[in-house]
Amino acid sequence: MPIRAAIPRRSLLVSVNPGGSWSGADEGTPGAEDVDLRFQITGEEGRGVLLEYASLDGRLAPADHWFPTLDEAQAFAADAFGIETHEWAA
């Protein structure tokens, strides 16, 4: 699938849970640490897009979410990870 938008490297504060799952964290969250992640949105016009993200060092499990539109994927990334629209490269 073609890459519609990407962020090759972005540091994010995450909390790693037992068993390897993880989520975004706030300052003061016990066990939270900065991790470099890669984000990309792939897909074709009119068929939906996939927001994919993974740690660059491979220690966190990759994840993805499907959205009907690029705008919805970017809105989710903004809400979940604080990524602003201008950070995405086409």
N, C-alpha and C positions, 0 to 999 in steps of 0.2 A: 504494500500500500504506500502511496506517496506521503511524504512527511509534509504536513501543512504548516507546522510551527514547532520550534524547538528551543530549548535552553540547555546547552551542553554541560554547564556546571553551575550549580547554585547551592550555597550552603543553607541548611535548614536545621533548626533545633528539633530533635525528635526524641521520643521516649520509646525505648525498646522493652517489649514485654516478654515474659517467659515464653519460650517456644518459638521466638524469632519474629513475632508480629511486631509492628511498630506503628506509631502515629505521630503527627505533628505535636509539639509540646510548647508550653509557655515557660518563660524564665521562672525558676523556682520549682519546676516539676522535678521530683526526685528521679535521679538517674538520667535526666535529659542530657543530650550531647549534640554538638554540631556535626552534621554529616553532609558530605558533598553528594548531591543527587543530579541525575540527568532527567530532563523532562522532554517528552515529544508528543505531538498530536498527529496522528496519521488518519487517513481516510480519503474518501472520494466524495465530491459534491453530490448531495442528495441521497447518500447512502449511510450517513452517520460518520462519527469520528471516534477514535480511541485515544484517550489520554493515558500515556504510559510513563511510569517513573521508576527509577532504580538507583541504588547507591553506586557510586563509581567504583568503590572498592569491593563490591559484591557481597558484603556481609549482611545486608538487609534484603529481605525477600522483595523482588520487584512486584509492582501492582499496576492495575489498569482499571479504567472506567470507560464505558461507552456513553456517548451523548449524540443527540440528533444533529447538533450543529457545532461548529468551531467556537462560536460565541458562548455557548453553554459550557463547553469544556474549559474555556478560559475563565469563565465566571466561577466555576467550581474550583479551579486552581487558585483563584484569588481568595475565595472564602476558606478553603482548606489549608492553603499554604502561604497566603499573603503575596502571591505572585501578581505583579501588576502587568497590564496589557502591553506596555512598552518593553517589557523584558523579553517577550517572545520574538524570535527571529524567524522569518519566513524561509 
